[in-house]
Amino acid sequence: MTKISIQQLKTSEPGFEAALTSLLNRNQEQDQDVTEVVGNIINDVRARGDEAVIEYTNRFDRKKIASNNAAALVIPATRIKSAKKKLAKEQIVALQFAADRIRKYHEKQLTESWQYTEADGTVLGQQVTSLDRVGLYVPGGTAAYPSSVLMNAIPASVAGVAELIMVVPTPDDVVNDLVLAAADIAGVDKIFAIGGAQAVAALAYGTNTIPQVDKIVGPGNIYVATAKRQVFGQVDIDMIAGPSEIVVVCDGKTNPDWIAMDLFSQAEHDPLAQAILISTDEKFLAKVESAMTKLIVDLPRADIIRESLQDRGAMIVVKDLTEAIQLVNRIAPEHLELSVDNAQELAKQVRHAGAIFMGRVTAEALGDYCAGPNHVLPTSGTARFSSPLGVYDFQKRTSLIACSEEGASNLGKVAKTLALGEGLDAHARSAAYRVK
């Protein structure tokens, strides 16, 4: 068996800071060629609408749709409904189980409108409304991400979004029944068989066939991510997600096989994914490394895991759990496992993480599918200022102000003074008209 190659670090050794900085150096430079290609596609879709979308779909997804047959881009409702019938019963049960848990969790996030009345009768408040229409991007072809459908569509549905439009590429006309079934369970209204930057552009600007949306959510490749970045402002987006990440903090008392597989579960996503184990027990790290070598042999994505761990992975020895949490807050990981005693207490010290999995039996993989909280999480250190996708991402807040005559007079005096100080005379006079 070939030994797993993964970097070993100790906080007590000279050079640790430089090594950690190098490990966490997330290259955010954009590929200029990709940026230019995506920009051209977006401009073309804006100019030619359905015709351009069909042209790119034929080219990239190996289809032969006539330029005037935009209806061929629509996946019919009958096809969506029939998807369930093609799946094994346990798959439908699993999808429904996950959907129910995700919905129950996100219903707790609903924000209500509120207002209060001041002593002089002035009313102030906040009106909460949902977005009108949201676009969901789902990767397609040989990949199947029904969990992504559930995690993106259900919060929007709970928020009260009136219409949910899904786009999913279907290269060589391969349509994934799990994805369609998940869309039906989650309440998706329309599905279009398109993908790539052209799908993002169509959602952002609209075509004769594809409706314009207010927000685009969902994962995709570098072309999709770049397109989302370029249309932001025309529409809102969820986030620009980077490769998957996991940090596991373990005190050495958990089964090494469990920890090894938890690290694998994120490393198998992508060679650029990052898996880091932090422990107070150096001997335990050796046990996990041995477990990795043993367990990787029968994994279909072993080559991807090896590359990820070799290039981006690490095992770090710390002096105590306090130092471990300091490292966690510096890394601000997408996923954090606290495989220790009193994990819930330790979690209170964590300021920066997308999701925290507490306790030895709480595998991160559960959060990817059916625990309930959203698996769309901030990556690349953005957990320092960003949050998981949720119902609040599909709601807007509007301020409410209704002055009484007394309130308008009192506020008008202050507003006049401040407006004159800013040199804005019309503001000052507008406020002063209401002063008694």
N, C-alpha and C positions, 0 to 999 in steps of 0.2 A: 504493500500500500504506500502511495506517495504521501508524504507528510504535508499537512496544510502549511502554507507560508503566510504568516501574519506578524506584523510588527509588534514588538514587546517594548513597553516603556515603563519607567518608574519616575514618580514625581520627585523622588529624593536624589536622582542622578543629575549631574551637570548636563546641560544641553536639552533638558526636558522641555523647557519653554519653546525653544526653537523647533523641536520635533513636533510638539503639539500644534504650533502655528502652521507648520507645513502640512500636517495632517488635516487641519481644518480649513486650509486655503481653498476656498470654493471659487473656482474660476468662473466669473460672471460675464466674461467677454462674449459678445454675440458674434456668431459667424456672419461676416459681412455678405458672403454669397447667399446664405439663407435669407438674410434680411432683405436683400435686393429681390430675390426670387419671390418671396412672400409679398413684398410691396407691389410687385408687378401683377401678381395674381389678384390681390385685393382691388387694385385699380381697374383691372379687366372685368371683374365681376360687377363692380359699381357701374361700369360703362355698358356692359352687354348683358348683364343679368343672367337669366336661365341659360342662354346660349353658351356663355363662358363656363358656367358651372357644369354643363353637360360635356363640353370639350375637355375640361380638366378631369372629370370623372371617367371619361372614356380613356384618357391617356394614362392616368395613375391607377385606376382600378380595373383596367383591361375589359372595358365594356364597349358595346356598339349601339349606343342610344342615338337615335336620329336627333338632329339639332333642334327640330321643332316638336319633340316629344317629351316635354318637361314632366308630363304625367308619369313617365316611367321612373322618375326619381322618388315617387311616393310609394311607401310600403303600405298596402291596403289594410284597412281595419280587420278585414276577414283573415288576412295572413297573420296579423298580430294575435288575434283570438285563437287561431288554430295552432299557434306555437305550443301552448300548454298541452295540447293533446299529443304532441310528439315527444314529450319529456316523460321520464320515469316518474312514478308517483312520489318517490322520496325527494326528487329534485323540486317538485312543486311544493311539497310540504316544507322543505328547507327554505325556499324563497319566501313563502308566506310567513313562516316563523320569524325569519330575519326582518322582513318588512314590518311585521307587527311590533317587534321590539324597537326598531328604528323609529317608527311613528310614535310609540308611547314615550320614548325618550325626548323626541323633539317637540312633542306637545307641551312639555314643561318649559320650553323656551319662548313660547308665545308672549309677545309684549302687547299690553293693552293701552288704549288712549287714556289720557288723564287730564284733569284741569282743576284749578282751585280759584276761589274768589277772594280778593283782598278786601280790607275793611271799607274802602271807598266804593266798592262795587266793580272794580276792574277784574276781568276774568283772564287768566293766563293758563296755558295748557299745551298739550302735545297730542296731535292726531296721528295715529298709526294706521298706515294703509299698506297693502301688499303691492308688489309689482304687477303690471298687467300681463306681461308675457316673458317667459324665460326660455333660453335655448340651452339644451343639454348636449354636450359633445361626448360621444362614447366611442372608444377605439373599436375597430371591427376586423373583419377578415378571419385569420386563424386565431386571433386573440378573442377571448370571451370575458367580459367584465360585468356580469349581472349585478355584482355588488356595487359597482360604480353607479349603475342606473339607480339602484335603491337609495344610495347615500346622497345623490344629487337631487333626485326627483321628489323624494318624500318630504324633506324640509320645505321645499317650495310649495308642495301641496298643502302641508300643514299651515304655512304662512298665508295661504289663500290666493296664491297666484292663479289667475283666471285661465291661462293657457300655457301648457308646457310643450315645447317643440323639441324633438330629439333628432339629431343627425348621427348616423353611423355608417362608415364606409363598408361596402360589401364587395371587395375585390373578387373578380371571377364569379359574381353573383352568389357568393357564399353568405347566407343569412344565418345568424346564430339564434337558435330557438330559445336558449336560456336568456339571452339579452332581450328578445321580444317579449318573453313571458314576464320578465322582471319589469319591463316598461308597462305592460298591461296591469300588473299588480300595483305598481307605483302611481298609476293614474296619468301616464303620458297621453297627450291628446293626438299628436301627429308625429309620424316618423318619416324621415327622408333618408334615402340610401346614398348619402354623400359624405365625404370626409375631407380631411386636409385643410389647407389654408382657404380653399374655395368655399368650404362649408362655413367656416368662421366668417368670411366676408359676406356670404349670403345671409347669415343670421344677423349680422351687424347692420347691413344696409337694405336688406330685403330684395326680393325679385318678384316677378309676376306670380311665381309658384310658392316660393318660400317666404313666409312672413318675417318681417323685421321684429327683433326682440329687444328687450330692455337690458338684459344681462345674459352673459354666456358663462356657463360653468362646465366643469368636466376636464379630465386629463387628456393628453395627446402627445404626439412626438414633437420634435424641435420646430417643425413647420407650424404645427397647431399652436404651440406656445408662443412662437414669434408672431403669428397672426393675432392672437389674443392681445399681445402687448401693443400691436400697432393699431387695433381698433378700439382700444380702451380710450374712453372719452366720448366716442360715438355711442358706445354702450358700456355698461359696467362689466367687470369680469370677477371671477372668484379670487384667483391668485395666479402667479406664475410659479408653478411647482417645479422643484428640482428633483434629483434622484432621491429615492427612499432612504431613510436613516433610522437606525435604532441604537440606543445606548442602553446597556444592561448593567445595573449596579447589583453586585452579588457579594454576600459575606462569606461565601465558600461552603454554605450548608445546603445548597440546592443540588439536585442530581445534575452532574456535568453534561449528561446527554440532553437534558431539557434545555440547558443554556446554549449548548452548541447548536441545537436545532432552531432555537429562537433567533440566534444570530444568522443562521442560514436563511431563515424565512424572509429576511429583508435583503440579504446579499443576492438571493436568486432572482430578484427583480431585474437587475441591471448591473453591468460591470462597474458603473459609476456609483452604485448604492454604497452606503457606508454602515458598517456594523462595528461597534466598539463595546468591549467588555471592561468594566472597571471593578476592581476587587481589592479588598484589604488582605487577601490570602494569596500569596504568590504561588504556592503549591497547587491551589485550586485552578489557577490559570493553566498549569501544565496538564491537569486532568481534563479540562475543557478542550485543550488542543488535541489531546489523544482521542477524545470523543469525536472531535471533528474529523480526524483522519479515518476513524472507524465508520462513521455514519454517512460520509459523503459518497461512498462508493456506489450506492444504488440510487442516487438522486439524478433524475433526468437532466437537471440544469447544473450539474456539477461544475462544468467548465466556467459558467458565468459566476458561480459562487467562488471558485478559486481565484478568478481574476479580481473580483470585487474585494475579497479579503486581502489579497496580496497588495493591491494598489491603494485601497482606501480603508482597510480594517486596522484594528489595533486592540491590544490587551494592555491595560494600564494598571500598575500596582500603586495604591495610595496608602497613606499611613492610617487613615481612619475614615469613617463614613461622612464626617463633616467635610473632609477634603474632597471626598467623592462628590458630594452635592455641590461644592464650589465648582468642580469641573463640569458637572451637568449644567449649571446655570451659565457657564461660559460657552458651552457647546450649543445650548438651546436646541435640543434634538426634536425631531418630528415625533418619534416614539421613545418613551422611557419606561423600562421595566425596573421596578424596585423589588428584587428578589432577595428580601431580607426579612428579619424579624421586625415587627412593628412598622410595617411599610406605610401604613396610613399616617402615622405620626411623622415619619421621615418625609413624606410627600408635602407636608406643610412648609418645608424649607425650600421646596422647588419653586422658583419664580418663572423659569423659562422652559417650557416643554409643550409640544402640541397635545400629547395625551400621555397620561401616567397610568401604567399598569401595575397595580399594587399586590404584592404577595407572590409566593412561589408558584402557585397553580394558575396564575393569571397570565396566560400567553398572549403576546401581542396579536397573534393571528386571530384570536377571538374578536378583537376590535375591528379587524379588517372586514368581517362578515356579519356578525350577528349579536355582538354585545349590546349595541344600541347607540352609543355615541358615534358621531360622524368620523369616517376614516379619511376625509379630505382635510389634511392638516398642513400647517406651515412648515416649510423645509428651509434648508440652507441658512439656519440661524434666525429666520424671520419670526420664530416663536418669541423672540424678544419683544415684538410689538404687534404680532398678529395672532389670530385665533382660529379654531376649527370652523369649517363651514357649518352654518346653522340656520334656523328659521329667521334669525335677525338679518341674515344676508339677503333675504327676499322681502323684507319690509322696509318702508320708508317712514320717516318721522317728519311731520310738518308742525311748525310752531303756531300756536293760537294766541291772539291778543285781541281783547275787546275792552276798550277803556270806558269807564263811566265818565260823565262830564267832569267830576271832581278829579278823577285820575288823569284825564287828558290835560287838565289845567296844571296839575302838579308836575306831571312828567314833561309837559311842554316847556316849563320854565328851565328845567335841567337840560333838556335837549337843545333849547335855544342857545344856552350858554356854551355847551360843548360844540355845537355846530359853528357858532361864530369863531370859536377858538381854532376850528379847522378851516376857516375861510369859506364855508359853504352857506352862503346867505339864503338860498332858496330853502335849504333844510331848516334854517333858523326861523324863517317867516312861516313855513308850513306848520311847524310846531307851535309857533306863537299865535297863530289864528285861533287855536283852541284854548288859549290861556284866558281865564276870566280875570 
